[in-house]
Amino acid sequence: MSNERLAALSAAGVSIWLDDLSRERIKSGNLATLITEDSVVGVTTNPTIFAGALSDGSAYDDQVRELAARGADVDSAIREITVADVQHACDVFSGTWENTGGVDGRVSLEVDPRLAHDTQRTVAQAVDLWKAVDRPNLLVKIPATEEGLPAITQAISEGVSVNVTLIFSVERYKLVMEAYVAGLEKAQQNGQDIAGIHSVGSFFVSRVDSEIDSRLEKIGTDEALALRGKAGVANSRLAFAAYEEAFSGGRWDNLAQLGANAQRPLWASTGVKNPDYPDTLYVTELTVANTVNTMPEKTLQAFADHGEVTGDTVTGTAGEAQKVFDDLERVGIDLADVFVVLEDEGVEKFEKSWTELQDSVRGQLDAAK
């Protein structure tokens, strides 16, 4: 029986994706249950998620033993393990993918985060993962670094569907959407079926509040403290206004007539990190059609228990959101620096998780020999 609160969120046009994946979820039937009971229509992964999955339980033991027996190195083992999980998840979501015309039923797999500042190697790995998974409902995750932007265009031009990750600022988001549109134009010129290409732009939410809140607390004035917990939602609402502008008008209309799909905004990092804030804050306040909200399981369960859908909480809010940003600058927040720090930290965190994933796989391979 479907959860009414999550079903209402889905009916409001929000695609509910789970920000987690493990072989245990797949084999136990938990992932299939989330689809039927909790309106989940997609999954996102990252190195942190895979590191956690591999260190928990015995679901990977058989494959690790087989990899160890044939002398696979650590990076090759990671590739085979993660590709297998994503293939199986794509198969679980195949019905969703078909029923939504390819919009949902998506599973994301990230390129090696150590390549975040290497355009050509990012493209090469994106294409390699696309071919290795060999499922039409895959999204390859590429970071929105400066070097990632041309990689997005190139990957799209070669028919790879992309989840652009680690987007923090509206300015960078506009460049991401431009990179996607340019990729579609190249794909069309190359004879690709652009109707089959999909993309989302993963706009991070809670990390923005965490960084700005800490700066507001250092400033310490009443005016500054009153702005805590407002930046993440305001930033995302400005991003949605930029999305509406980017995917309208002559240039986009020409592509849309050829079957092109708009790059939907995806609200990422939607687990609330400050316990003083409502645990469904980044779901309720970012409810608007044609978006994705990828939730940690804890946030999904919280919304299923007590989340409220109060209608569209985003459209037409850009003016109010801009006022929040004007107020932040007035009290002394250097927003440009905030976004540089967040991007650098985001890449660094994923690189650290990749190292942890390598260590975990290395230990399991050694133990299996």
C-alpha positions as CSV (number, residue, x, y, z in Angstrom):
1,M,0.0,0.0,0.0
2,S,1.4,3.3,-1.1
3,N,2.4,5.9,1.6
4,E,-0.1,8.8,1.2
5,R,2.4,11.6,2.0
6,L,5.0,10.4,-0.5
7,A,2.3,9.7,-3.1
8,A,1.1,13.3,-2.6
9,L,4.6,14.6,-3.1
10,S,4.9,12.6,-6.3
11,A,1.5,13.9,-7.5
12,A,2.8,17.4,-7.0
13,G,5.4,16.6,-9.8
14,V,8.4,15.8,-7.6
15,S,10.3,12.7,-8.6
16,I,11.4,11.0,-5.4
17,W,14.8,9.4,-5.7
18,L,16.7,7.6,-3.0
19,D,20.2,8.7,-2.2
20,D,21.5,5.3,-1.4
21,L,22.2,1.9,-3.0
22,S,23.6,-1.4,-1.9
23,R,23.5,-5.0,-3.1
24,E,21.6,-5.9,0.1
25,R,18.9,-3.5,-0.9
26,I,18.6,-5.1,-4.3
27,K,18.8,-8.7,-3.2
28,S,16.4,-8.4,-0.3
29,G,13.7,-6.8,-2.4
30,N,13.9,-3.6,-0.4
31,L,14.5,-1.5,-3.4
32,A,11.5,-2.9,-5.2
33,T,9.4,-2.3,-2.1
34,L,10.4,1.4,-2.0
35,I,9.1,1.7,-5.6
36,T,5.7,0.2,-4.8
37,E,5.2,1.6,-1.3
38,D,7.1,4.8,-1.2
39,S,6.8,6.3,-4.7
40,V,10.6,6.0,-5.2
41,V,11.4,6.4,-8.9
42,G,15.2,6.6,-9.0
43,V,18.4,6.2,-7.1
44,T,21.6,8.2,-6.8
45,T,25.0,6.9,-5.7
46,N,28.4,8.3,-4.8
47,P,31.7,7.0,-3.5
48,T,30.6,7.4,0.1
49,I,27.5,5.3,-0.5
50,F,29.5,2.5,-2.1
51,A,32.1,2.6,0.7
52,G,29.4,2.2,3.3
53,A,27.7,-0.6,1.4
54,L,30.9,-2.6,0.9
55,S,31.8,-2.4,4.6
56,D,28.4,-3.6,5.8
57,G,27.4,-7.3,5.6
58,S,28.4,-10.1,3.3
59,A,26.5,-9.3,0.1
60,Y,29.7,-8.7,-1.9
61,D,31.7,-11.7,-0.6
62,D,31.2,-14.0,-3.5
63,Q,32.1,-11.4,-6.1
64,V,35.2,-10.3,-4.1
65,R,36.4,-13.9,-3.8
66,E,36.0,-14.3,-7.6
67,L,37.8,-11.0,-8.3
68,A,40.6,-12.0,-5.9
69,A,41.0,-15.4,-7.5
70,R,41.7,-13.8,-10.9
71,G,44.1,-11.2,-9.5
72,A,42.0,-8.1,-10.1
73,D,43.5,-4.8,-8.9
74,V,41.7,-2.5,-6.6
75,D,40.4,0.0,-9.2
76,S,39.3,-2.8,-11.5
77,A,37.5,-4.5,-8.7
78,I,35.7,-1.2,-7.7
79,R,34.6,-0.7,-11.3
80,E,33.2,-4.3,-11.6
81,I,31.4,-4.2,-8.2
82,T,29.8,-0.8,-8.7
83,V,28.9,-1.5,-12.3
84,A,27.2,-4.7,-11.2
85,D,25.1,-3.0,-8.5
86,V,24.0,-0.2,-10.9
87,Q,23.1,-2.7,-13.6
88,H,20.9,-4.6,-11.2
89,A,19.3,-1.4,-9.9
90,C,18.7,-0.2,-13.5
91,D,16.9,-3.5,-14.1
92,V,14.7,-3.1,-11.0
93,F,13.7,0.4,-12.2
94,S,13.2,-0.7,-15.9
95,G,9.4,-0.7,-15.5
96,T,9.5,2.8,-14.1
97,W,11.8,3.9,-16.9
98,E,9.4,2.6,-19.5
99,N,6.2,3.9,-17.8
100,T,7.7,7.5,-17.5
101,G,9.0,7.6,-21.1
102,G,12.6,7.6,-19.8
103,V,12.2,10.5,-17.5
104,D,12.5,8.5,-14.3
105,G,13.6,5.0,-13.3
106,R,17.1,6.4,-13.3
107,V,20.2,5.2,-11.5
108,S,23.4,7.3,-11.2
109,L,27.0,6.2,-11.2
110,E,29.8,8.7,-10.7
111,V,33.1,9.0,-12.5
112,D,36.2,8.7,-10.4
113,P,36.2,12.0,-8.3
114,R,40.0,12.2,-8.7
115,L,39.3,13.2,-12.3
116,A,37.2,16.2,-11.3
117,H,39.8,18.6,-12.8
118,D,40.7,16.5,-15.9
119,T,38.3,17.1,-18.8
120,Q,39.4,14.5,-21.2
121,R,39.8,11.6,-18.7
122,T,36.4,12.5,-17.3
123,V,34.9,12.2,-20.8
124,A,36.7,8.9,-21.4
125,Q,35.5,7.4,-18.2
126,A,31.9,8.7,-18.7
127,V,31.7,7.0,-22.1
128,D,33.4,3.8,-20.7
129,L,30.8,3.6,-17.8
130,W,28.0,4.2,-20.2
131,K,29.1,1.3,-22.3
132,A,29.9,-0.9,-19.4
133,V,26.6,-0.6,-17.6
134,D,24.8,-0.8,-20.9
135,R,21.4,0.3,-19.6
136,P,19.4,3.1,-21.1
137,N,18.3,4.3,-17.7
138,L,21.8,5.0,-16.4
139,L,22.9,8.6,-15.6
140,V,26.7,9.1,-15.4
141,K,27.6,11.6,-12.7
142,I,30.0,14.4,-13.8
143,P,31.0,17.1,-11.3
144,A,30.2,20.8,-12.2
145,T,33.8,21.9,-11.9
146,E,35.2,24.3,-14.5
147,E,36.9,21.3,-16.1
148,G,33.7,19.3,-15.8
149,L,31.7,21.8,-18.0
150,P,33.3,20.9,-21.3
151,A,33.2,17.2,-20.3
152,I,29.4,17.5,-19.8
153,T,29.1,18.9,-23.3
154,Q,31.2,16.3,-24.9
155,A,29.6,13.4,-23.0
156,I,26.1,14.6,-24.0
157,S,27.2,15.0,-27.6
158,E,28.2,11.3,-27.6
159,G,24.7,10.3,-26.4
160,V,25.6,9.8,-22.7
161,S,22.8,10.8,-20.2
162,V,24.4,12.8,-17.4
163,N,23.7,13.7,-13.8
164,V,25.7,16.9,-13.2
165,T,26.8,16.8,-9.5
166,L,28.3,19.3,-7.0
167,I,26.4,22.4,-8.1
168,F,26.3,25.1,-5.4
169,S,25.9,28.5,-7.1
170,V,23.3,29.8,-9.5
171,E,26.1,31.2,-11.7
172,R,27.7,27.8,-12.1
173,Y,24.2,26.2,-12.6
174,K,23.6,28.5,-15.6
175,L,26.9,27.3,-17.1
176,V,25.9,23.7,-16.5
177,M,22.6,24.2,-18.4
178,E,24.5,25.9,-21.2
179,A,26.9,23.0,-21.3
180,Y,24.0,20.6,-21.6
181,V,22.2,22.6,-24.3
182,A,25.5,22.9,-26.3
183,G,25.9,19.1,-25.9
184,L,22.5,18.5,-27.3
185,E,23.2,20.8,-30.3
186,K,26.4,18.8,-31.0
187,A,24.6,15.5,-30.6
188,Q,21.9,16.6,-33.1
189,Q,24.6,17.7,-35.6
190,N,26.3,14.3,-35.1
191,G,23.1,12.4,-35.9
192,Q,22.3,11.3,-32.4
193,D,18.7,10.7,-31.3
194,I,18.5,13.6,-28.8
195,A,15.1,12.5,-27.6
196,G,16.9,9.6,-25.8
197,I,19.3,11.9,-23.9
198,H,18.3,12.9,-20.4
199,S,20.0,14.9,-17.7
200,V,19.6,16.4,-14.2
201,G,21.5,19.1,-12.5
202,S,22.2,18.2,-8.9
203,F,21.9,21.4,-6.9
204,F,23.2,21.0,-3.3
205,V,21.0,22.4,-0.5
206,S,21.9,21.6,3.1
207,R,25.7,22.1,2.7
208,V,24.9,25.7,1.7
209,D,23.1,26.3,4.9
210,S,25.9,24.6,7.0
211,E,28.6,26.8,5.5
212,I,26.7,30.1,5.6
213,D,25.2,29.4,9.1
214,S,28.7,29.0,10.5
215,R,29.7,32.3,9.0
216,L,26.6,34.0,10.3
217,E,27.3,32.7,13.8
218,K,30.8,34.1,13.7
219,I,29.4,37.5,12.7
220,G,27.0,37.1,15.7
221,T,24.7,40.1,15.3
222,D,21.0,39.7,15.7
223,E,20.5,40.5,12.0
224,A,23.0,37.9,11.0
225,L,21.6,35.2,13.3
226,A,18.1,35.8,12.0
227,L,19.3,34.7,8.5
228,R,20.4,31.2,9.6
229,G,18.6,28.4,7.8
230,K,17.4,30.5,4.9
231,A,20.2,30.4,2.3
232,G,19.8,26.8,1.1
233,V,16.2,27.1,0.2
234,A,16.7,30.6,-1.3
235,N,19.6,29.5,-3.4
236,S,17.6,26.6,-4.8
237,R,14.6,28.8,-5.5
238,L,16.8,31.1,-7.5
239,A,18.2,28.1,-9.3
240,F,14.7,27.0,-10.3
241,A,14.0,30.5,-11.7
242,A,17.2,30.2,-13.8
243,Y,16.1,26.8,-15.0
244,E,12.7,28.2,-16.1
245,E,14.5,30.9,-18.1
246,A,17.1,28.6,-19.6
247,F,14.6,26.1,-21.0
248,S,12.4,28.6,-22.8
249,G,12.8,30.8,-25.8
250,G,13.9,30.3,-29.4
251,R,17.1,28.3,-28.9
252,W,15.6,25.8,-26.6
253,D,12.3,25.7,-28.5
254,N,14.2,24.5,-31.6
255,L,15.7,21.6,-29.7
256,A,12.4,20.8,-28.0
257,Q,10.8,20.4,-31.4
258,L,13.4,17.8,-32.1
259,G,12.4,15.9,-29.0
260,A,15.0,17.3,-26.5
261,N,14.4,16.9,-22.8
262,A,15.0,19.8,-20.4
263,Q,17.7,19.2,-17.8
264,R,15.6,18.9,-14.6
265,P,16.8,20.5,-11.4
266,L,17.6,17.8,-8.7
267,W,17.7,18.9,-5.1
268,A,20.6,17.1,-3.5
269,S,22.0,17.0,0.0
270,T,18.4,17.3,1.3
271,G,19.1,15.6,4.7
272,V,18.9,18.3,7.3
273,K,22.2,18.7,9.2
274,N,21.0,21.1,11.8
275,P,18.7,19.4,14.3
276,D,17.0,22.7,15.1
277,Y,15.5,22.7,11.6
278,P,12.5,20.7,10.5
279,D,13.7,17.3,9.2
280,T,11.6,17.7,6.0
281,L,12.6,21.3,5.4
282,Y,14.4,20.7,2.1
283,V,11.5,18.7,0.8
284,T,8.5,20.8,1.8
285,E,10.0,24.1,0.9
286,L,11.3,22.9,-2.5
287,T,8.1,21.2,-3.8
288,V,7.6,22.1,-7.4
289,A,6.8,20.1,-10.6
290,N,9.5,18.9,-12.9
291,T,12.1,18.5,-10.2
292,V,13.8,15.6,-8.5
293,N,14.4,15.4,-4.8
294,T,17.0,12.7,-3.9
295,M,16.7,11.9,-0.3
296,P,18.7,9.9,2.2
297,E,16.6,7.1,3.7
298,K,16.2,9.0,7.0
299,T,14.7,12.0,5.2
300,L,12.4,9.7,3.1
301,Q,11.1,8.0,6.2
302,A,10.6,11.4,8.0
303,F,8.5,12.7,5.1
304,A,6.5,9.4,4.9
305,D,5.8,9.9,8.6
306,H,4.9,13.6,8.9
307,G,5.8,15.4,5.7
308,E,3.3,17.9,4.3
309,V,2.6,18.9,0.7
310,T,1.3,22.4,0.8
311,G,1.4,23.0,-2.9
312,D,4.0,24.7,-5.1
313,T,6.5,26.3,-2.7
314,V,8.9,27.5,-5.4
315,T,7.4,29.1,-8.4
316,G,7.3,32.9,-8.2
317,T,9.6,33.1,-5.1
318,A,12.7,34.4,-6.8
319,G,12.2,38.0,-5.6
320,E,11.9,36.9,-2.0
321,A,14.9,34.5,-2.4
322,Q,17.0,37.3,-3.9
323,K,16.2,39.5,-0.9
324,V,17.7,36.7,1.4
325,F,20.9,36.9,-0.6
326,D,21.0,40.7,-0.6
327,D,20.6,40.5,3.2
328,L,23.4,38.0,3.5
329,E,25.8,40.2,1.6
330,R,24.7,43.2,3.7
331,V,25.7,41.5,6.9
332,G,29.1,40.5,5.5
333,I,28.8,37.1,3.9
334,D,31.1,36.7,0.9
335,L,28.9,34.5,-1.2
336,A,31.5,34.0,-4.0
337,D,33.9,32.6,-1.4
338,V,31.2,30.4,0.1
339,F,30.7,28.7,-3.3
340,V,34.4,28.2,-4.0
341,V,34.8,26.6,-0.5
342,L,31.8,24.4,-1.0
343,E,33.0,23.1,-4.4
344,D,36.5,22.5,-3.2
345,E,35.2,20.7,-0.1
346,G,32.8,18.7,-2.2
347,V,35.5,17.3,-4.5
348,E,37.8,16.7,-1.5
349,K,35.1,14.8,0.4
350,F,34.4,12.5,-2.6
351,E,38.1,11.9,-3.2
352,K,38.4,11.0,0.5
353,S,35.5,8.6,0.2
354,W,37.1,7.1,-2.9
355,T,40.2,6.4,-1.0
356,E,38.1,4.8,1.8
357,L,36.4,2.7,-0.9
358,Q,39.8,1.6,-2.3
359,D,41.0,0.7,1.2
360,S,37.8,-1.3,1.9
361,V,38.1,-3.2,-1.4
362,R,41.8,-3.8,-0.9
363,G,41.2,-5.2,2.5
364,Q,38.5,-7.5,1.2
365,L,40.6,-8.7,-1.7
366,D,43.5,-9.5,0.5
367,A,41.3,-11.4,3.0
368,A,39.8,-13.4,0.1
369,K,43.2,-14.6,-1.2
